[in-house]
Amino acid sequence: MAKQLQPLAEAATQEAEEAARRGRHLRALCGASGAERALEELVFGDSLVAEEGELLQRLAGPPPLRATERGSLLRDSSDSEVENEAKDNFLPSKKPAWVDDEDEAEEKIDMTHRYKKDMMKSDAEKTLSKKQFKKRLQEEFQRAMGGVPAWADRENRKKSRRTASDNDSDEDDDLLCRTGNFISNSESLPRGILQMKSCLPANQERLAGGKLSTVQFHPSAQVILTAGRDRSVSLFQVDGIKNPKIQSIYLESFPIYKACFSADGEQVIATGTHHKMFYVYDMMGGSIIPVHQVRGMEEKFVKNFEVSPDGSFMLLTGTSGYLHLLSMKTKELISTMKVNGRSTASAFTPDSSKIYTYSKEGEVFIWDVKSRKCLHRFEDEGSLEGKCIAVSRNNQYVACGSVSGVVNLYTTDVCLKENNPKPVKAIMNLVTPATSVTFNPTTEILAVASNEADEAVKLVHIPSYTVFSNFPVFRRKQIYLTQSMDFSPRSGFFSIANNKGKALLYRLKHYSDF
């Protein structure tokens, strides 16, 4: 109560002081001489005195209150405030005038609809409430993204903003205290979630009429090659938006089994499914050169081959375990090598000094290119039949894919020394035969795939040897049967050739260059 009366007492004191100040001012105005006042009475009359008194009283304002009157006024005002507060606290709350029963009834979502039935966990979930359906959508989204994305996690975003604002001043001071080159290389690829974007197919302007057997990026230009069973080889410029077509060539009665750029990117070599000959397309001269027969090589079919990274050699895989080493310049036979059993796949090392050959019996042979002698051989652990092989660009890893779907990852040092090496990682994410393996140029991603099951593609993070959880996209059939895979020269793009005639294209956001 004392706190409530204090402001009112101060206001009354201020009013009294103001009235006294006005009185002093009026008395000063009234101090005119007697001659002046006599002259005013002659001119205006005696009524001027009464009017002047009334005017002065109005200007002076009401007379100041006495102490007793002031106290009673303060008590009255405080009592009225208390009464108002009591009225506000005890006013009855208003009830709604009308209630709709349908508002309280919770709406049910029909989960048997064709767009929702994939989210049903059991037959008992034919209908869900709105809250349950919202929760189910959140679960599906988090499963597809591999967790809650950073932009959707509000708490972490607030914490990061606070820490960023606290560290801004320290970072600025540290920046101003140092000199040197502030342009640094990108950090290593993080595990778990691969930041990527799905683009239009690389061959959108000319989709293949049948199975697309090959996709490959040009070694130096921003160009991609596609070839397939529709007997055509096509080149496209890769921009991630429209991917305009550059050129297409048609090889009559020649379904293409495999096509590949030369190391300098000036030629394209193409082999057929059931042909002894192969074609060389000279892109600089615009001519198509058929190679009908290689002297000294007796093979009914020429299908699988590899080109050395230095551009000197071409290795043709023959029947009965034979390997034919050709000169890339003249396309003439240099030497023939043979493995025990049947050869299924081969790969050059990055320096083109060695060749790894995977046999159908599960053995890997290591050849010296100069002497054409077998340096070493080892057994792929647990392999019943070899299907594909790849060597990383830094010559650190060798990946062997078998018919069981297991891809064993070895270090090259161990492969050159031991007959039964232990893999650093056995990748068991495929349940059908592993038919394609390839490393990205930075040796941070290993792509493994099978052409016998839809969506059978996995991207493995190296060196953690864990699979990226957000690829392929959960419950969305887009890839179908993978026939071939490749990374762009600086890992900016990743492409998959499928059996539907499309070269699917993905932008890997971690890498800034093509």
ZADRENRO-19534 format. One record per residue (C-alpha): residue number from 0; residue in one letter; x, y, z. Coordinates in nm, 3 decimals. Example, Ala and Ser with C-alpha at 12.3 -4.5 7.8 and 13.67 -1.06 7.14 Angstrom:
BEGIN
SITE  num  residu        x        y        z
SITE    0       A    1.230   -0.450    0.780
SITE    1       S    1.367   -0.106    0.714
END
This chain:
BEGIN
SITE  num  residu        x        y        z
SITE    0       M    0.000    0.000    0.000
SITE    1       A    0.284    0.242    0.086
SITE    2       K    0.436    0.178   -0.257
SITE    3       Q    0.105    0.262   -0.425
SITE    4       L    0.060    0.596   -0.231
SITE    5       Q    0.413    0.720   -0.291
SITE    6       P    0.372    0.817   -0.663
SITE    7       L    0.043    1.001   -0.589
SITE    8       A    0.201    1.207   -0.307
SITE    9       E    0.487    1.305   -0.537
SITE   10       A    0.237    1.418   -0.805
SITE   11       A    0.045    1.639   -0.554
SITE   12       T    0.367    1.804   -0.435
SITE   13       Q    0.465    1.886   -0.794
SITE   14       E    0.122    2.049   -0.857
SITE   15       A    0.158    2.271   -0.548
SITE   16       E    0.501    2.391   -0.658
SITE   17       E    0.369    2.470   -1.005
SITE   18       A    0.080    2.680   -0.860
SITE   19       A    0.321    2.882   -0.643
SITE   20       R    0.543    2.953   -0.945
SITE   21       R    0.244    3.084   -1.144
SITE   22       G    0.142    3.315   -0.856
SITE   23       R    0.485    3.474   -0.841
SITE   24       H    0.478    3.529   -1.215
SITE   25       L    0.134    3.701   -1.203
SITE   26       R    0.235    3.926   -0.916
SITE   27       A    0.528    4.043   -1.120
SITE   28       L    0.293    4.122   -1.408
SITE   29       C    0.059    4.319   -1.174
SITE   30       G    0.329    4.546   -1.035
SITE   31       A    0.239    4.838   -1.266
SITE   32       S    0.262    5.207   -1.151
SITE   33       G   -0.037    5.404   -1.005
SITE   34       A   -0.046    5.643   -1.304
SITE   35       E   -0.082    5.353   -1.544
SITE   36       R   -0.371    5.207   -1.343
SITE   37       A   -0.553    5.546   -1.319
SITE   38       L   -0.525    5.590   -1.695
SITE   39       E   -0.670    5.237   -1.752
SITE   40       E   -0.972    5.316   -1.524
SITE   41       L   -1.048    5.638   -1.719
SITE   42       V   -1.035    5.457   -2.053
SITE   43       F   -1.194    5.115   -1.969
SITE   44       G   -1.399    5.191   -1.659
SITE   45       D   -1.422    5.031   -1.310
SITE   46       S   -1.524    4.693   -1.449
SITE   47       L   -1.167    4.639   -1.555
SITE   48       V   -1.063    4.573   -1.194
SITE   49       A   -1.318    4.292   -1.144
SITE   50       E   -1.239    4.135   -1.480
SITE   51       E   -0.868    4.149   -1.408
SITE   52       G   -0.920    3.973   -1.073
SITE   53       E   -1.113    3.690   -1.241
SITE   54       L   -0.846    3.657   -1.509
SITE   55       L   -0.568    3.635   -1.254
SITE   56       Q   -0.758    3.369   -1.055
SITE   57       R   -0.808    3.154   -1.367
SITE   58       L   -0.442    3.182   -1.462
SITE   59       A   -0.331    3.094   -1.111
SITE   60       G   -0.529    2.767   -1.121
SITE   61       P   -0.710    2.592   -0.834
SITE   62       P   -0.590    2.663   -0.480
SITE   63       P   -0.351    2.407   -0.330
SITE   64       L   -0.502    2.122   -0.127
SITE   65       R   -0.465    2.099    0.246
SITE   66       A   -0.286    1.806    0.404
SITE   67       T   -0.607    1.642    0.526
SITE   68       E   -0.780    1.674    0.189
SITE   69       R   -0.469    1.539    0.014
SITE   70       G   -0.461    1.226    0.236
SITE   71       S   -0.827    1.146    0.179
SITE   72       L   -0.780    1.178   -0.198
SITE   73       L   -0.485    0.936   -0.195
SITE   74       R   -0.685    0.681    0.007
SITE   75       D   -0.977    0.702   -0.237
SITE   76       S   -0.756    0.646   -0.541
SITE   77       S   -0.575    0.347   -0.383
SITE   78       D   -0.906    0.188   -0.282
SITE   79       S   -1.038    0.219   -0.638
SITE   80       E   -0.725    0.049   -0.780
SITE   81       V   -0.762   -0.244   -0.538
SITE   82       E   -1.128   -0.282   -0.633
SITE   83       N   -1.043   -0.286   -1.006
SITE   84       E   -0.781   -0.557   -0.954
SITE   85       A   -1.030   -0.768   -0.758
SITE   86       K   -1.289   -0.730   -1.033
SITE   87       D   -1.038   -0.842   -1.298
SITE   88       N   -0.939   -1.150   -1.095
SITE   89       F   -1.293   -1.267   -1.018
SITE   90       L   -1.457   -1.210   -1.358
SITE   91       P   -1.606   -1.540   -1.481
SITE   92       S   -1.442   -1.688   -1.802
SITE   93       K   -1.663   -1.690   -2.108
SITE   94       K   -1.769   -2.022   -2.259
SITE   95       P   -1.783   -2.083   -2.635
SITE   96       A   -2.128   -2.015   -2.777
SITE   97       W   -2.122   -2.317   -3.009
SITE   98       V   -1.915   -2.640   -3.038
SITE   99       D   -1.887   -2.861   -3.348
SITE  100       D   -1.857   -3.231   -3.265
SITE  101       E   -1.669   -3.298   -3.590
SITE  102       D   -1.383   -3.073   -3.479
SITE  103       E   -1.313   -3.299   -3.183
SITE  104       A   -1.332   -3.617   -3.393
SITE  105       E   -0.977   -3.698   -3.512
SITE  106       E   -0.945   -3.747   -3.888
SITE  107       K   -0.804   -4.083   -4.005
SITE  108       I   -0.562   -4.129   -4.294
SITE  109       D   -0.623   -4.417   -4.536
SITE  110       M   -0.290   -4.601   -4.564
SITE  111       T   -0.413   -4.842   -4.833
SITE  112       H   -0.374   -4.572   -5.099
SITE  113       R   -0.112   -4.660   -5.360
SITE  114       Y    0.109   -4.367   -5.257
SITE  115       K    0.097   -4.455   -4.887
SITE  116       K    0.087   -4.834   -4.865
SITE  117       D    0.469   -4.855   -4.885
SITE  118       M    0.481   -4.683   -4.546
SITE  119       M    0.266   -4.950   -4.376
SITE  120       K    0.460   -5.160   -4.126
SITE  121       S    0.183   -5.419   -4.090
SITE  122       D   -0.166   -5.497   -4.216
SITE  123       A   -0.311   -5.356   -3.893
SITE  124       E   -0.207   -5.006   -3.996
SITE  125       K   -0.475   -4.955   -4.261
SITE  126       T   -0.565   -4.623   -4.101
SITE  127       L   -0.351   -4.379   -3.904
SITE  128       S   -0.430   -4.058   -3.722
SITE  129       K   -0.286   -3.730   -3.844
SITE  130       K   -0.026   -3.725   -3.568
SITE  131       Q    0.079   -4.083   -3.639
SITE  132       F    0.096   -4.016   -4.014
SITE  133       K    0.309   -3.705   -3.956
SITE  134       K    0.546   -3.906   -3.737
SITE  135       R    0.566   -4.182   -4.002
SITE  136       L    0.657   -3.924   -4.271
SITE  137       Q    0.933   -3.788   -4.049
SITE  138       E    1.069   -4.140   -3.996
SITE  139       E    1.071   -4.210   -4.371
SITE  140       F    1.246   -3.880   -4.441
SITE  141       Q    1.513   -3.942   -4.177
SITE  142       R    1.568   -4.297   -4.305
SITE  143       A    1.614   -4.167   -4.659
SITE  144       M    1.851   -3.889   -4.548
SITE  145       G    2.043   -4.106   -4.306
SITE  146       G    1.937   -3.898   -4.006
SITE  147       V    1.809   -3.550   -3.933
SITE  148       P    1.973   -3.302   -4.174
SITE  149       A    2.150   -3.001   -4.025
SITE  150       W    1.898   -2.750   -4.162
SITE  151       A    1.610   -2.931   -3.987
SITE  152       D    1.775   -2.963   -3.645
SITE  153       R    1.674   -2.639   -3.472
SITE  154       E    1.861   -2.695   -3.146
SITE  155       N    2.193   -2.764   -3.315
SITE  156       R    2.143   -2.466   -3.547
SITE  157       K    2.090   -2.233   -3.248
SITE  158       K    2.397   -2.374   -3.073
SITE  159       S    2.610   -2.337   -3.386
SITE  160       R    2.496   -1.976   -3.426
SITE  161       R    2.590   -1.896   -3.067
SITE  162       T    2.932   -2.056   -3.100
SITE  163       A    2.988   -1.889   -3.437
SITE  164       S    2.907   -1.544   -3.296
SITE  165       D    3.136   -1.607   -2.997
SITE  166       N    3.425   -1.716   -3.218
SITE  167       D    3.390   -1.447   -3.486
SITE  168       S    3.600   -1.190   -3.303
SITE  169       D    3.871   -1.446   -3.218
SITE  170       E    3.890   -1.564   -3.579
SITE  171       D    3.917   -1.207   -3.708
SITE  172       D    4.201   -1.131   -3.468
SITE  173       D    4.379   -1.452   -3.565
SITE  174       L    4.334   -1.375   -3.937
SITE  175       L    4.488   -1.028   -3.900
SITE  176       C    4.787   -1.164   -3.707
SITE  177       R    4.900   -1.405   -3.984
SITE  178       T    5.035   -1.371   -4.335
SITE  179       G    5.068   -1.619   -4.619
SITE  180       N    4.848   -1.814   -4.858
SITE  181       F    4.491   -1.842   -4.728
SITE  182       I    4.368   -2.057   -5.025
SITE  183       S    4.377   -2.416   -4.902
SITE  184       N    4.269   -2.750   -5.045
SITE  185       S    3.927   -2.894   -4.960
SITE  186       E    3.902   -3.110   -4.653
SITE  187       S    3.888   -3.486   -4.675
SITE  188       L    3.553   -3.641   -4.762
SITE  189       P    3.342   -3.700   -4.447
SITE  190       R    3.179   -4.035   -4.385
SITE  191       G    2.811   -4.115   -4.330
SITE  192       I    2.620   -3.883   -4.565
SITE  193       L    2.742   -3.803   -4.917
SITE  194       Q    2.626   -3.457   -5.024
SITE  195       M    2.508   -3.509   -5.382
SITE  196       K    2.250   -3.385   -5.630
SITE  197       S    2.069   -3.581   -5.899
SITE  198       C    2.099   -3.415   -6.242
SITE  199       L    1.937   -3.485   -6.576
SITE  200       P    2.078   -3.797   -6.744
SITE  201       A    2.401   -3.722   -6.925
SITE  202       N    2.250   -3.854   -7.249
SITE  203       Q    1.913   -3.683   -7.203
SITE  204       E    1.922   -3.538   -7.557
SITE  205       R    1.976   -3.887   -7.705
SITE  206       L    1.871   -4.176   -7.484
SITE  207       A    1.989   -4.516   -7.598
SITE  208       G    1.736   -4.748   -7.758
SITE  209       G    1.849   -5.049   -7.555
SITE  210       K    2.094   -5.145   -7.285
SITE  211       L    2.365   -4.886   -7.227
SITE  212       S    2.684   -5.086   -7.185
SITE  213       T    2.942   -4.811   -7.127
SITE  214       V    2.969   -4.467   -6.971
SITE  215       Q    3.304   -4.286   -6.937
SITE  216       F    3.422   -3.931   -6.876
SITE  217       H    3.681   -3.774   -7.104
SITE  218       P    4.025   -3.763   -6.935
SITE  219       S    4.071   -3.386   -6.986
SITE  220       A    3.759   -3.224   -7.139
SITE  221       Q    3.417   -3.176   -6.979
SITE  222       V    3.273   -3.449   -7.203
SITE  223       I    3.112   -3.787   -7.141
SITE  224       L    3.090   -4.092   -7.369
SITE  225       T    2.800   -4.337   -7.387
SITE  226       A    2.774   -4.654   -7.595
SITE  227       G    2.531   -4.943   -7.600
SITE  228       R    2.353   -5.222   -7.778
SITE  229       D    2.178   -4.973   -8.011
SITE  230       R    2.506   -4.969   -8.214
SITE  231       S    2.586   -4.604   -8.142
SITE  232       V    2.860   -4.406   -7.966
SITE  233       S    2.758   -4.061   -7.842
SITE  234       L    2.947   -3.769   -7.689
SITE  235       F    2.783   -3.509   -7.460
SITE  236       Q    2.903   -3.194   -7.293
SITE  237       V    2.855   -3.218   -6.916
SITE  238       D    2.715   -2.908   -6.747
SITE  239       G    2.472   -3.076   -6.505
SITE  240       I    2.176   -2.880   -6.649
SITE  241       K    2.109   -2.963   -7.015
SITE  242       N    2.412   -3.178   -7.110
SITE  243       P    2.393   -3.092   -7.484
SITE  244       K    2.488   -3.358   -7.738
SITE  245       I    2.812   -3.303   -7.927
SITE  246       Q    2.816   -3.594   -8.171
SITE  247       S    2.691   -3.947   -8.236
SITE  248       I    2.829   -4.218   -8.462
SITE  249       Y    2.645   -4.528   -8.575
SITE  250       L    2.820   -4.863   -8.630
SITE  251       E    2.603   -5.076   -8.855
SITE  252       S    2.535   -5.432   -8.733
SITE  253       F    2.772   -5.380   -8.443
SITE  254       P    2.609   -5.394   -8.096
SITE  255       I    2.873   -5.241   -7.869
SITE  256       Y    3.003   -5.446   -7.577
SITE  257       K    3.250   -5.185   -7.450
SITE  258       A    3.384   -4.844   -7.555
SITE  259       C    3.670   -4.646   -7.406
SITE  260       F    3.867   -4.325   -7.458
SITE  261       S    4.236   -4.343   -7.532
SITE  262       A    4.463   -4.193   -7.264
SITE  263       D    4.504   -3.868   -7.461
SITE  264       G    4.130   -3.850   -7.531
SITE  265       E    4.172   -3.829   -7.909
SITE  266       Q    4.039   -4.177   -7.994
SITE  267       V    3.751   -4.404   -7.896
SITE  268       I    3.792   -4.782   -7.912
SITE  269       A    3.476   -4.992   -7.939
SITE  270       T    3.435   -5.371   -7.932
SITE  271       G    3.126   -5.572   -8.025
SITE  272       T    2.930   -5.846   -7.856
SITE  273       H    3.001   -6.120   -8.114
SITE  274       H    3.271   -5.984   -8.343
SITE  275       K    3.634   -6.057   -8.407
SITE  276       M    3.700   -5.701   -8.526
SITE  277       F    3.684   -5.373   -8.336
SITE  278       Y    3.655   -5.005   -8.432
SITE  279       V    3.875   -4.703   -8.364
SITE  280       Y    3.706   -4.363   -8.393
SITE  281       D    3.954   -4.081   -8.454
SITE  282       M    3.785   -3.773   -8.308
SITE  283       M    4.045   -3.529   -8.442
SITE  284       G    4.018   -3.652   -8.799
SITE  285       G    3.652   -3.752   -8.778
SITE  286       S    3.720   -4.097   -8.928
SITE  287       I    3.607   -4.445   -8.821
SITE  288       I    3.880   -4.708   -8.866
SITE  289       P    3.785   -5.078   -8.855
SITE  290       V    4.051   -5.318   -8.725
SITE  291       H    3.947   -5.647   -8.882
SITE  292       Q    4.221   -5.871   -8.750
SITE  293       V    4.532   -5.844   -8.535
SITE  294       R    4.817   -6.043   -8.684
SITE  295       G    4.927   -6.326   -8.454
SITE  296       M    4.612   -6.320   -8.242
SITE  297       E    4.367   -6.604   -8.293
SITE  298       E    4.043   -6.524   -8.115
SITE  299       K    3.684   -6.581   -8.227
SITE  300       F    3.554   -6.280   -8.032
SITE  301       V    3.715   -5.961   -7.907
SITE  302       K    3.508   -5.818   -7.625
SITE  303       N    3.678   -5.707   -7.304
SITE  304       F    3.985   -5.481   -7.308
SITE  305       E    4.176   -5.222   -7.105
SITE  306       V    4.383   -4.917   -7.204
SITE  307       S    4.699   -4.830   -7.010
SITE  308       P    4.700   -4.491   -6.831
SITE  309       D    5.016   -4.379   -7.012
SITE  310       G    4.852   -4.445   -7.351
SITE  311       S    5.111   -4.699   -7.472
SITE  312       F    4.927   -5.031   -7.449
SITE  313       M    4.592   -5.197   -7.506
SITE  314       L    4.521   -5.528   -7.331
SITE  315       L    4.268   -5.763   -7.493
SITE  316       T    4.119   -6.044   -7.282
SITE  317       G    4.102   -6.363   -7.483
SITE  318       T    3.961   -6.708   -7.420
SITE  319       S    4.124   -6.990   -7.222
SITE  320       G    4.320   -6.745   -7.003
SITE  321       Y    4.510   -6.565   -7.280
SITE  322       L    4.595   -6.195   -7.253
SITE  323       H    4.706   -6.008   -7.565
SITE  324       L    4.916   -5.692   -7.523
SITE  325       L    4.885   -5.455   -7.822
SITE  326       S    5.057   -5.132   -7.914
SITE  327       M    4.810   -4.848   -7.878
SITE  328       K    4.973   -4.658   -8.160
SITE  329       T    4.981   -4.929   -8.429
SITE  330       K    4.725   -5.177   -8.285
SITE  331       E    4.977   -5.457   -8.346
SITE  332       L    5.041   -5.750   -8.113
SITE  333       I    5.342   -5.709   -7.881
SITE  334       S    5.313   -6.019   -7.663
SITE  335       T    5.072   -6.279   -7.527
SITE  336       M    5.045   -6.392   -7.164
SITE  337       K    4.842   -6.671   -7.008
SITE  338       V    4.690   -6.733   -6.665
SITE  339       N    4.590   -7.064   -6.515
SITE  340       G    4.223   -7.112   -6.589
SITE  341       R    4.009   -6.839   -6.754
SITE  342       S    4.062   -6.466   -6.728
SITE  343       T    3.758   -6.254   -6.638
SITE  344       A    3.897   -5.903   -6.572
SITE  345       S    4.221   -5.703   -6.577
SITE  346       A    4.345   -5.362   -6.460
SITE  347       F    4.661   -5.156   -6.515
SITE  348       T    4.839   -4.987   -6.227
SITE  349       P    4.845   -4.603   -6.247
SITE  350       D    5.206   -4.599   -6.368
SITE  351       S    5.127   -4.866   -6.635
SITE  352       S    5.413   -5.084   -6.510
SITE  353       K    5.199   -5.375   -6.386
SITE  354       I    4.877   -5.556   -6.475
SITE  355       Y    4.643   -5.726   -6.225
SITE  356       T    4.444   -6.011   -6.381
SITE  357       Y    4.154   -6.179   -6.202
SITE  358       S    4.080   -6.538   -6.302
SITE  359       K    3.749   -6.718   -6.292
SITE  360       E    3.898   -6.956   -6.035
SITE  361       G    3.947   -6.671   -5.783
SITE  362       E    4.321   -6.612   -5.829
SITE  363       V    4.487   -6.275   -5.901
SITE  364       F    4.799   -6.263   -6.121
SITE  365       I    5.039   -5.965   -6.117
SITE  366       W    5.230   -5.910   -6.443
SITE  367       D    5.530   -5.693   -6.523
SITE  368       V    5.450   -5.504   -6.845
SITE  369       K    5.810   -5.467   -6.966
SITE  370       S    5.917   -5.829   -6.923
SITE  371       R    5.562   -5.976   -6.956
SITE  372       K    5.645   -6.210   -6.667
SITE  373       C    5.425   -6.298   -6.370
SITE  374       L    5.571   -6.127   -6.064
SITE  375       H    5.334   -6.274   -5.808
SITE  376       R    4.994   -6.431   -5.762
SITE  377       F    4.758   -6.461   -5.467
SITE  378       E    4.419   -6.607   -5.386
SITE  379       D    4.125   -6.377   -5.326
SITE  380       E    3.990   -6.474   -4.985
SITE  381       G    3.662   -6.665   -5.005
SITE  382       S    3.623   -6.617   -5.380
SITE  383       L    3.451   -6.893   -5.576
SITE  384       E    3.461   -6.710   -5.907
SITE  385       G    3.622   -6.378   -5.999
SITE  386       K    3.410   -6.114   -6.176
SITE  387       C    3.578   -5.769   -6.167
SITE  388       I    3.891   -5.591   -6.042
SITE  389       A    4.012   -5.232   -6.001
SITE  390       V    4.328   -5.054   -5.881
SITE  391       S    4.308   -4.715   -5.708
SITE  392       R    4.460   -4.406   -5.871
SITE  393       N    4.715   -4.369   -5.590
SITE  394       N    4.818   -4.735   -5.630
SITE  395       Q    4.730   -4.806   -5.266
SITE  396       Y    4.430   -5.040   -5.297
SITE  397       V    4.311   -5.331   -5.509
SITE  398       A    3.940   -5.422   -5.511
SITE  399       C    3.827   -5.771   -5.620
SITE  400       G    3.458   -5.847   -5.679
SITE  401       S    3.337   -6.208   -5.683
SITE  402       V    3.027   -6.401   -5.784
SITE  403       S    2.907   -6.413   -5.423
SITE  404       G    2.870   -6.034   -5.416
SITE  405       V    3.160   -5.984   -5.175
SITE  406       V    3.415   -5.718   -5.271
SITE  407       N    3.751   -5.765   -5.095
SITE  408       L    3.969   -5.457   -5.054
SITE  409       Y    4.345   -5.516   -5.027
SITE  410       T    4.651   -5.294   -4.997
SITE  411       T    4.893   -5.334   -5.288
SITE  412       D    5.191   -5.388   -5.058
SITE  413       V    5.035   -5.700   -4.908
SITE  414       C    4.926   -5.831   -5.249
SITE  415       L    5.283   -5.823   -5.378
SITE  416       K    5.422   -6.019   -5.082
SITE  417       E    5.170   -6.275   -4.956
SITE  418       N    5.001   -6.568   -5.127
SITE  419       N    4.694   -6.553   -4.900
SITE  420       P    4.660   -6.188   -4.798
SITE  421       K    4.392   -6.068   -4.560
SITE  422       P    4.169   -5.792   -4.697
SITE  423       V    4.152   -5.468   -4.501
SITE  424       K    3.776   -5.477   -4.560
SITE  425       A    3.529   -5.728   -4.701
SITE  426       I    3.235   -5.532   -4.843
SITE  427       M    2.925   -5.750   -4.815
SITE  428       N    2.650   -5.506   -4.911
SITE  429       L    2.568   -5.681   -5.240
SITE  430       V    2.370   -6.005   -5.249
SITE  431       T    2.417   -6.072   -5.623
SITE  432       P    2.746   -6.106   -5.818
SITE  433       A    2.964   -5.793   -5.808
SITE  434       T    3.013   -5.700   -6.174
SITE  435       S    3.156   -5.346   -6.150
SITE  436       V    3.407   -5.182   -5.916
SITE  437       T    3.575   -4.844   -5.960
SITE  438       F    3.763   -4.591   -5.746
SITE  439       N    3.721   -4.217   -5.768
SITE  440       P    4.035   -4.016   -5.861
SITE  441       T    4.106   -3.909   -5.501
SITE  442       T    4.069   -4.267   -5.367
SITE  443       E    3.805   -4.154   -5.118
SITE  444       I    3.513   -4.345   -5.273
SITE  445       L    3.485   -4.702   -5.399
SITE  446       A    3.176   -4.771   -5.611
SITE  447       V    3.057   -5.134   -5.623
SITE  448       A    2.761   -5.262   -5.825
SITE  449       S    2.584   -5.566   -5.964
SITE  450       N    2.400   -5.595   -6.297
SITE  451       E    2.173   -5.872   -6.169
SITE  452       A    1.956   -5.675   -5.924
SITE  453       D    1.783   -5.336   -5.936
SITE  454       E    1.940   -5.053   -5.734
SITE  455       A    2.239   -5.277   -5.650
SITE  456       V    2.492   -4.992   -5.617
SITE  457       K    2.689   -4.894   -5.308
SITE  458       L    2.939   -4.615   -5.249
SITE  459       V    3.202   -4.697   -4.988
SITE  460       H    3.391   -4.430   -4.796
SITE  461       I    3.767   -4.477   -4.774
SITE  462       P    3.953   -4.504   -4.536
SITE  463       S    3.667   -4.565   -4.288
SITE  464       Y    3.540   -4.849   -4.516
SITE  465       T    3.178   -4.759   -4.440
SITE  466       V    2.892   -4.732   -4.688
SITE  467       F    2.724   -4.395   -4.748
SITE  468       S    2.374   -4.440   -4.611
SITE  469       N    2.190   -4.198   -4.844
SITE  470       F    2.275   -4.368   -5.175
SITE  471       P    2.088   -4.510   -5.351
SITE  472       V    1.773   -4.323   -5.241
SITE  473       F    1.556   -4.540   -5.015
SITE  474       R    1.247   -4.692   -5.180
SITE  475       R    1.281   -4.501   -5.505
SITE  476       K    1.364   -4.714   -5.807
SITE  477       Q    1.577   -4.504   -6.037
SITE  478       I    1.901   -4.687   -6.119
SITE  479       Y    1.766   -5.031   -6.221
SITE  480       L    2.044   -5.265   -6.349
SITE  481       T    2.389   -5.106   -6.340
SITE  482       Q    2.603   -5.182   -6.645
SITE  483       S    2.891   -4.938   -6.604
SITE  484       M    3.012   -4.661   -6.368
SITE  485       D    3.265   -4.379   -6.381
SITE  486       F    3.381   -4.067   -6.194
SITE  487       S    3.480   -3.741   -6.364
SITE  488       P    3.853   -3.649   -6.361
SITE  489       R    3.826   -3.448   -6.036
SITE  490       S    3.531   -3.639   -5.886
SITE  491       G    3.280   -3.357   -5.937
SITE  492       F    3.037   -3.593   -6.116
SITE  493       F    2.945   -3.961   -6.094
SITE  494       S    2.761   -4.145   -6.371
SITE  495       I    2.587   -4.484   -6.396
SITE  496       A    2.486   -4.655   -6.720
SITE  497       N    2.176   -4.873   -6.678
SITE  498       N    1.975   -5.122   -6.880
SITE  499       K    1.708   -4.859   -6.963
SITE  500       G    1.941   -4.667   -7.195
SITE  501       K    2.014   -4.384   -6.949
SITE  502       A    2.345   -4.247   -6.823
SITE  503       L    2.236   -4.128   -6.478
SITE  504       L    2.434   -3.827   -6.359
SITE  505       Y    2.502   -3.712   -6.002
SITE  506       R    2.680   -3.401   -5.879
SITE  507       L    2.910   -3.471   -5.582
SITE  508       K    2.900   -3.142   -5.392
SITE  509       H    3.210   -3.205   -5.182
SITE  510       Y    3.428   -3.166   -5.492
SITE  511       S    3.435   -2.821   -5.652
SITE  512       D    3.586   -2.913   -5.989
SITE  513       F    3.470   -3.134   -6.275
END
